[in-house]
Amino acid sequence: MAHLRSRRRLALAVPVALSLTASLGFLPAAAQAAPRAESAAQTTEAGTYAYLVNTRTDHHTITSVEKAIAANGGSVVASYDRIGVVVARSANPGFAAEIRKVRGVQSAGASRTSPVTAAGTTDEGAVQYLSKAQAAKVAKGSAAGQEPLEADQWDLRAIGADKAARIDPGSRKVTVGVIDTGVDDTHPDIAPNFSASQSANCVSGKADTTYGAWRPVNDGNHYHGTHVAGEIAAARNGIGVAGVAPGVKVASITVAQPDASSLFYPESVVCAFVFAADHGIEVTNNSYYVDPWLYNCMDDPDQRAIVDAVNRAQLYAQRKGTLNVASAGNSNDDLDSHALTDASSPDDGTPVTRTVDPHKCYDVPTQLPGVVTVSATGFTSAKSYYSSYGEGVIDVAGPGGDARVAADTPSKNGRILSTLPNNEYGFLQGTSMASPHVAAVAALLKSTHPHASPARLQALLKAEADNPGCPTDPYDTDGDGVVDATCVGGKHVNGFYGYGIVDALRAVK
């Protein structure tokens, strides 16, 4: 993951989001969506592909479809009855085409195109580990009452999280689920707030709650989720760093493939949203996009099935009381444009350059209705050079770091310092880092407004945010005389910050 692809992100205005929901026939609220027993091997065999089969939710239809899956050379991995999503595997190259003909099937398609090869998280650049010598220097700069490395955490001060913690660090009744590469819950900054009972491994498409299954399988490559978890809820325990909401709980729902690719396939994400909903998780953080398509175009049956399945799952989570927060991407794209170039899809095979219409080709899950879209800011609160933006697209902003802007800290590092596996710490930047700041503030709001619905929490996030407004000078972060991005909108809502940069202190007041 030292050289991760940048990630573009689009969002829908409300009328478009509603039309998306209607056109795909998303399902009504349901009380439970637990999967039935798995009947396929955990490991995909050579020549075997994963499929998403989306159906009506009545028992007769699902039973009939499962029989058709078997009759066409497939096997059921998990059946999420209440949302009508069946995860299947088959070595039959004509499997999807045959299943689409089955009565009750509303969409069906492959969730991947070939063996994995790339990564899809939204940090920008390689991690920078904090050495013991650097840690000692930072500790000398930390004031009394601060965590040892807090002097380097400019991001906490930028949103008032340090002051908020003195008033209300968050409730133990609130959990943020980190849907990511796995979390090292043995880290001393994470262990005090970790919820094992709300954690699982969803890589296969079916939740594995075996103790420790949620941990990263490769510390050198899968550090992303641990960094995110520390940003949210690292304990104020006299060790290392502090999280934005150090009193809430954090859970790990692992969805990344257990190899160097770290791909986040849709069946894994479907499992994660359903698991979060059924295990009482109030907020999820999603610092990724669903592979293998950067944009899923509705005129392609495979891509349409991906949009359908993941949206059913995340809407189910919302109906069960879960707010889903996601990163906007690192392409510095104007996401309010009418056409974008996608040169990276599919990222598990041979990419083909294509022009996509953002109103017909969707970035999942961040473009789905009700998901909070987050852009990134640096030390000066300006939009980070890499962060995507767009009027009517970005909901709120949060500190994600900016290597081009030095911080007024002992390390002078403009990136975000947080936890890493094996009791280490390091710096990362990206909208991957901005999203957990927003998820943590949402957790603080849920702590102070325990009966708030996901829609109400999103409204509160926007209401307490502080908007710097569009910059008066041309946005030229590298100083080459070329404008790198144009901010459109007013003081209260604009394309760089949405409704503004979240404020933890206001959230607890």
Secondary structure, DSSP 8 states (H G I E B T S, - for coil): -TT----------HHHHHHHHHHHT-----S---B----S-SS--TT-EEEEEEE--SHHHHHHHHHHHHHTTEEEEEEEGGGTEEEEEE--TTHHHHHTTSTTEEEEEES-SSS-----B---S--EE--HHHHHHHHHH--TTS-TTGGG-HHHHHTTHHHHHHH----TT-EEEEEES---TTSTTTGGGB-GGG-EE-TTSS-B-STTTTS-S-TTT--HHHHHHHHHH---SSSS---SSTTSEEEEEE-B-SSTT--B-HHHHHHHHHHHHHTT-SEEEE-B--SS-SSEETTSHHHHHHHHHHHHHHHHHHHTT-EEEEE--SS--BTTSS-EEE-S-STTS----EEE-TTTEE-TTTTSTT-EEEEEE-TTSSB-TT--B-TTT--EEEE---TTS--SSTT---SEEEEETTTEEEEE-SHHHHHHHHHHHHHHHHHHSTT--HHHHHHHHHHH-B---S-SS-B-TT-SSS--B---B-SSSBTTTBT-B--HHHHH-
